[in-house]
Amino acid sequence: MSEANKEINDFTRKTALMVDQKIIEVLGLGVDKKIKNLVNYQVMSGGKRLRPMLAILSCLTCGGKIKDVLYPAAGLEILHNYSLIIDDIIDNSSTRRNRPTLWAKFGRSTAECVSINYAAAVFQAANRSKNPTEVSEAFSILMKNLVEGEIMDNLFDIKKRKEEIYIVQNRYKEVLLADYFKMIGKKTAVLMQTCCEVGGLCAGAKKSQIERLKKIGFYIGMAGQIKDDILDVFGEEKIIGKKVGKDIMQGNRGNIVVLIAMKKLSRADKIIFRKILYKDKINNKDVETAINLIKKTDSYQKGMKIGRSFIAKAKKELSFLSQNKWNFTLNKFADFMVEREK
């Protein structure tokens, strides 16, 4: 493990303990003891707590205090997990982090009910901040963007949801890199953007500082999703802790290396590759073939170059903020998001 990664992991562990206390507190407000374990299942299933950490670092960079950002940071993690509950239901995913997903363990209707608890808890967390109106507004805008990103991602789907009229009528015939960037911007990067924004709000930062923080979060989020896509194809299963090729198995075109490969492959290889993606049932051998085809291109190198370019943009914005120890930690966090191995 690099020194930068160790520093980030150590800081995350320290802040996660404080944030988790607030998460459990807020999720449990007004909830009957009989269902508290049910409500806590999703958020206590794991996760690096990177989003709360980003909010905390942004707050500290702008001269704020940890105690002022803990509730909003908890709200951001609850909101993130709220989106995961919905994602798992939509994608019919039965496992996450090597555990049954909420709906797979307790049933779809129960998971849908619990998700409403999470949505309510998000704003209960906002109400416990020093500036609840601004934080609530940021959360509201974020949730609307996440919905747009999720719908767009569903429209990238090649063959599933044939019973859904809107998806069938509006499905993308071809997905371009510009479409991909727009989708991950709304589905993923905007969450990191809001983490930085909320951190600045809790620190009482100037409007100009908050605008820079939003850009920093957005760029880090873009790079982070690109790295996730790269790891899905090029990662080592022992390190990332899950099977590679999930996006290929699902026929998902919303992956940067898949999109780059589809442009770079020879005509003959492209026919084989597209045939695999469009199969009703993609098996492990198909995934292996598709990954080997991707590796014939420079999709890894190009994907990493694009990811690093977003991090360079984030660091440029960071250079305009106070050059304190927390700014330097944010710089390391930015590097971590694109250079990590899992």
PLY file of the C-alpha trace (Angstrom):
ply
format ascii 1.0
element vertex 342
property float x
property float y
property float z
element edge 341
property int vertex1
property int vertex2
end_header
0.00 0.00 0.00
1.34 3.45 -0.93
1.89 6.11 1.76
-0.91 8.23 0.26
-3.35 5.32 0.31
-2.41 4.49 3.91
-3.01 8.08 4.98
-6.41 8.16 3.27
-7.41 4.81 4.77
-6.33 5.88 8.27
-8.27 9.15 8.04
-11.31 7.34 6.68
-11.32 4.87 9.58
-11.19 7.68 12.13
-13.96 9.75 10.55
-16.12 6.71 9.72
-16.58 5.91 13.42
-17.98 9.39 14.08
-20.14 9.40 10.98
-21.55 5.92 11.64
-22.79 7.06 15.06
-24.77 9.85 13.39
-26.04 7.53 10.66
-27.49 5.07 13.17
-28.94 7.92 15.22
-30.68 9.59 12.26
-31.94 6.37 10.67
-33.41 5.36 14.01
-35.35 8.57 14.67
-39.01 7.68 15.19
-38.45 4.07 14.15
-39.92 1.16 16.12
-37.27 -0.99 17.80
-38.70 -4.06 16.04
-37.50 -2.88 12.63
-34.27 -1.01 13.50
-32.12 -3.97 12.44
-34.01 -4.02 9.15
-33.41 -0.31 8.61
-29.71 -0.53 9.55
-28.98 -3.56 7.33
-28.13 -1.67 4.14
-25.91 1.04 5.55
-24.07 -1.35 7.88
-23.29 -3.80 5.06
-19.94 -2.14 4.42
-18.61 0.67 2.30
-15.53 2.88 2.53
-17.40 6.02 3.70
-15.50 8.01 1.08
-18.37 10.44 0.55
-18.62 11.59 4.18
-14.84 11.83 4.25
-14.89 14.12 1.21
-17.46 16.38 2.90
-15.36 16.49 6.08
-12.13 17.26 4.21
-13.84 20.03 2.23
-15.16 21.55 5.46
-11.75 21.41 7.14
-9.98 22.82 4.07
-12.22 25.90 4.30
-11.57 26.37 8.01
-14.63 24.57 9.37
-14.92 22.10 12.24
-15.71 18.38 12.05
-18.62 18.67 14.49
-20.39 21.08 12.15
-20.35 18.67 9.19
-20.99 15.29 10.84
-24.79 15.22 10.45
-24.75 16.35 6.79
-21.90 13.89 6.11
-24.07 11.13 7.59
-26.95 12.33 5.42
-24.79 12.02 2.31
-23.89 8.43 3.14
-27.55 7.63 3.84
-28.49 9.21 0.51
-25.80 7.18 -1.26
-27.13 3.97 0.29
-30.68 5.00 -0.58
-29.62 5.11 -4.23
-27.95 1.68 -3.86
-31.18 0.14 -2.54
-33.02 1.44 -5.60
-30.17 0.40 -7.95
-30.25 -3.16 -6.64
-34.01 -3.41 -7.10
-33.83 -2.00 -10.63
-30.88 -4.21 -11.63
-32.26 -7.28 -9.87
-28.91 -7.56 -8.06
-29.00 -10.23 -5.36
-25.61 -9.52 -3.76
-23.57 -6.47 -2.82
-20.29 -6.50 -0.89
-20.55 -10.28 -0.63
-23.86 -10.07 1.23
-27.49 -10.43 0.06
-28.92 -7.09 -1.03
-31.72 -5.61 1.04
-34.48 -6.74 -1.32
-32.93 -10.21 -1.79
-32.82 -10.78 1.97
-36.10 -9.23 3.05
-38.20 -8.91 -0.13
-38.83 -6.14 -2.67
-41.80 -4.54 -0.93
-39.89 -4.37 2.35
-36.84 -2.87 0.63
-39.02 -0.26 -1.07
-40.52 0.71 2.29
-37.09 0.92 3.93
-35.86 3.14 1.10
-38.50 5.72 2.06
-37.06 5.73 5.58
-33.66 6.54 4.06
-35.10 9.38 1.97
-36.70 10.89 5.08
-33.53 10.43 7.15
-31.52 12.39 4.57
-33.49 15.54 5.39
-33.51 14.84 9.12
-29.72 14.90 8.88
-29.86 18.18 6.93
-32.11 19.70 9.58
-29.42 19.04 12.18
-26.85 21.16 10.36
-26.10 24.83 11.08
-27.63 25.85 7.74
-30.47 23.37 7.10
-32.11 25.27 4.23
-28.98 25.36 2.06
-28.03 21.76 2.85
-31.57 20.51 2.17
-31.61 22.33 -1.16
-28.28 20.74 -2.11
-29.66 17.29 -1.18
-32.84 17.90 -3.22
-30.94 18.92 -6.34
-28.64 15.92 -5.91
-31.54 13.46 -5.68
-33.13 14.84 -8.86
-29.83 14.51 -10.71
-29.38 10.93 -9.50
-32.82 10.06 -10.88
-31.92 11.51 -14.29
-28.62 9.62 -14.31
-30.31 6.34 -13.39
-32.92 6.72 -16.14
-30.19 7.54 -18.66
-28.20 4.48 -17.57
-31.30 2.32 -18.05
-31.66 3.70 -21.58
-28.10 2.48 -22.33
-29.32 -1.06 -21.57
-29.17 -3.19 -24.70
-31.76 -5.86 -24.13
-33.35 -5.82 -20.67
-36.61 -4.16 -19.56
-38.45 -5.12 -22.75
-41.72 -4.78 -20.86
-41.08 -1.11 -20.02
-42.59 1.07 -22.76
-40.55 4.20 -22.02
-37.25 2.28 -22.06
-38.12 0.44 -25.28
-39.17 3.64 -27.06
-36.20 5.75 -25.92
-33.36 3.23 -25.71
-30.04 4.48 -27.13
-29.24 2.85 -30.46
-25.63 3.86 -29.99
-23.87 5.20 -26.89
-21.18 7.82 -27.50
-18.50 8.88 -25.04
-20.32 12.22 -24.68
-23.45 10.31 -23.60
-21.39 8.28 -21.15
-19.83 11.38 -19.57
-23.25 12.99 -19.20
-24.65 9.84 -17.57
-21.86 9.32 -15.02
-21.87 13.05 -14.36
-25.46 12.85 -13.16
-25.43 9.35 -11.65
-22.06 9.42 -9.89
-20.01 12.62 -10.07
-22.81 14.88 -8.85
-22.81 13.00 -5.52
-19.13 13.78 -4.94
-19.82 17.34 -6.08
-22.50 17.71 -3.42
-20.20 16.24 -0.76
-17.69 19.02 -1.39
-20.42 21.64 -1.65
-21.98 20.62 1.68
-18.55 20.62 3.32
-18.07 24.20 2.19
-21.55 25.23 3.34
-20.91 23.78 6.80
-17.62 25.70 7.01
-19.32 28.97 6.09
-17.13 29.21 3.00
-17.48 32.03 0.48
-19.62 31.45 -2.61
-16.50 31.49 -4.82
-14.89 28.79 -2.65
-18.02 26.63 -2.76
-18.10 26.87 -6.56
-14.52 25.61 -6.69
-15.34 22.83 -4.24
-18.24 21.72 -6.44
-15.90 21.46 -9.44
-13.35 19.55 -7.37
-15.98 17.04 -6.25
-17.38 16.66 -9.75
-13.97 15.99 -11.30
-13.05 13.52 -8.55
-16.38 11.76 -9.04
-15.87 11.48 -12.80
-12.39 10.01 -12.29
-13.66 7.64 -9.61
-16.37 6.19 -11.84
-13.95 5.82 -14.74
-11.62 3.89 -12.43
-14.51 1.67 -11.30
-15.24 0.88 -14.96
-11.59 0.06 -15.61
-11.41 -2.21 -12.55
-14.56 -4.03 -13.69
-12.61 -5.26 -16.73
-8.93 -5.07 -15.74
-9.07 -5.53 -11.97
-7.71 -8.54 -10.10
-10.53 -10.49 -8.46
-8.48 -11.27 -5.33
-7.90 -7.55 -4.78
-11.24 -6.03 -5.80
-13.16 -8.79 -4.00
-15.64 -9.50 -6.78
-15.83 -11.12 -10.17
-14.55 -9.03 -13.08
-16.66 -8.43 -16.15
-19.97 -7.65 -14.44
-20.76 -4.89 -16.94
-20.10 -7.26 -19.82
-22.21 -9.97 -18.20
-25.09 -7.48 -18.02
-24.59 -6.21 -21.57
-23.88 -2.77 -20.13
-22.64 -0.17 -22.59
-22.18 2.42 -19.82
-18.54 1.48 -19.24
-15.73 3.58 -20.66
-13.42 0.72 -21.66
-16.30 -1.09 -23.38
-17.09 2.06 -25.38
-13.45 2.68 -26.30
-12.97 -0.96 -27.33
-16.05 -0.87 -29.56
-14.41 1.98 -31.48
-10.90 0.52 -31.56
-11.53 -3.14 -32.41
-11.05 -4.46 -35.93
-14.23 -5.05 -37.94
-14.08 -8.83 -37.35
-13.42 -8.48 -33.61
-16.13 -5.83 -33.29
-18.70 -8.25 -34.72
-17.72 -10.89 -32.13
-17.73 -8.32 -29.32
-21.16 -6.89 -30.19
-22.60 -10.38 -30.60
-21.56 -11.18 -27.02
-23.04 -7.97 -25.61
-26.35 -8.58 -27.37
-26.73 -12.20 -26.25
-29.75 -12.90 -24.04
-27.57 -14.95 -21.71
-23.88 -14.14 -21.41
-21.78 -16.88 -19.79
-18.34 -16.80 -18.18
-16.64 -17.91 -21.39
-18.29 -15.01 -23.25
-17.01 -12.59 -20.61
-13.50 -14.00 -20.90
-13.61 -13.65 -24.69
-14.88 -10.07 -24.46
-12.19 -9.08 -21.95
-9.47 -10.60 -24.15
-10.80 -8.56 -27.07
-10.78 -5.38 -24.99
-7.17 -6.08 -23.99
-6.21 -6.04 -27.69
-6.98 -2.31 -27.69
-5.52 0.64 -25.79
-8.76 1.12 -23.85
-6.99 0.74 -20.48
-4.37 3.36 -21.28
-6.91 5.76 -22.79
-9.35 5.27 -19.90
-6.63 5.98 -17.33
-5.49 9.04 -19.27
-9.02 10.45 -19.21
-9.42 9.65 -15.51
-6.13 11.34 -14.65
-7.10 14.39 -16.71
-10.13 14.88 -14.45
-7.90 14.61 -11.38
-5.57 17.24 -12.87
-8.58 19.57 -13.22
-9.55 18.91 -9.59
-6.02 19.72 -8.41
-6.00 22.94 -10.37
-9.15 24.07 -8.55
-7.61 22.98 -5.22
-4.64 25.28 -5.89
-6.97 28.28 -5.48
-8.11 27.22 -1.99
-6.23 27.60 1.32
-2.97 25.64 1.16
-3.33 23.92 4.53
-2.81 20.29 5.60
-6.39 19.39 4.66
-5.92 20.72 1.15
-2.90 18.45 0.80
-4.95 15.51 2.09
-7.63 16.31 -0.50
-4.89 16.23 -3.15
-3.92 12.75 -1.99
-7.57 11.72 -1.92
-7.90 12.82 -5.55
-4.90 10.69 -6.55
-6.26 7.76 -4.56
-9.55 7.79 -6.48
-7.88 7.15 -9.83
-4.81 5.14 -8.79
-6.47 2.68 -6.36
-6.53 -1.06 -7.08
-10.02 -1.74 -5.70
0 1
1 2
2 3
3 4
4 5
5 6
6 7
7 8
8 9
9 10
10 11
11 12
12 13
13 14
14 15
15 16
16 17
17 18
18 19
19 20
20 21
21 22
22 23
23 24
24 25
25 26
26 27
27 28
28 29
29 30
30 31
31 32
32 33
33 34
34 35
35 36
36 37
37 38
38 39
39 40
40 41
41 42
42 43
43 44
44 45
45 46
46 47
47 48
48 49
49 50
50 51
51 52
52 53
53 54
54 55
55 56
56 57
57 58
58 59
59 60
60 61
61 62
62 63
63 64
64 65
65 66
66 67
67 68
68 69
69 70
70 71
71 72
72 73
73 74
74 75
75 76
76 77
77 78
78 79
79 80
80 81
81 82
82 83
83 84
84 85
85 86
86 87
87 88
88 89
89 90
90 91
91 92
92 93
93 94
94 95
95 96
96 97
97 98
98 99
99 100
100 101
101 102
102 103
103 104
104 105
105 106
106 107
107 108
108 109
109 110
110 111
111 112
112 113
113 114
114 115
115 116
116 117
117 118
118 119
119 120
120 121
121 122
122 123
123 124
124 125
125 126
126 127
127 128
128 129
129 130
130 131
131 132
132 133
133 134
134 135
135 136
136 137
137 138
138 139
139 140
140 141
141 142
142 143
143 144
144 145
145 146
146 147
147 148
148 149
149 150
150 151
151 152
152 153
153 154
154 155
155 156
156 157
157 158
158 159
159 160
160 161
161 162
162 163
163 164
164 165
165 166
166 167
167 168
168 169
169 170
170 171
171 172
172 173
173 174
174 175
175 176
176 177
177 178
178 179
179 180
180 181
181 182
182 183
183 184
184 185
185 186
186 187
187 188
188 189
189 190
190 191
191 192
192 193
193 194
194 195
195 196
196 197
197 198
198 199
199 200
200 201
201 202
202 203
203 204
204 205
205 206
206 207
207 208
208 209
209 210
210 211
211 212
212 213
213 214
214 215
215 216
216 217
217 218
218 219
219 220
220 221
221 222
222 223
223 224
224 225
225 226
226 227
227 228
228 229
229 230
230 231
231 232
232 233
233 234
234 235
235 236
236 237
237 238
238 239
239 240
240 241
241 242
242 243
243 244
244 245
245 246
246 247
247 248
248 249
249 250
250 251
251 252
252 253
253 254
254 255
255 256
256 257
257 258
258 259
259 260
260 261
261 262
262 263
263 264
264 265
265 266
266 267
267 268
268 269
269 270
270 271
271 272
272 273
273 274
274 275
275 276
276 277
277 278
278 279
279 280
280 281
281 282
282 283
283 284
284 285
285 286
286 287
287 288
288 289
289 290
290 291
291 292
292 293
293 294
294 295
295 296
296 297
297 298
298 299
299 300
300 301
301 302
302 303
303 304
304 305
305 306
306 307
307 308
308 309
309 310
310 311
311 312
312 313
313 314
314 315
315 316
316 317
317 318
318 319
319 320
320 321
321 322
322 323
323 324
324 325
325 326
326 327
327 328
328 329
329 330
330 331
331 332
332 333
333 334
334 335
335 336
336 337
337 338
338 339
339 340
340 341
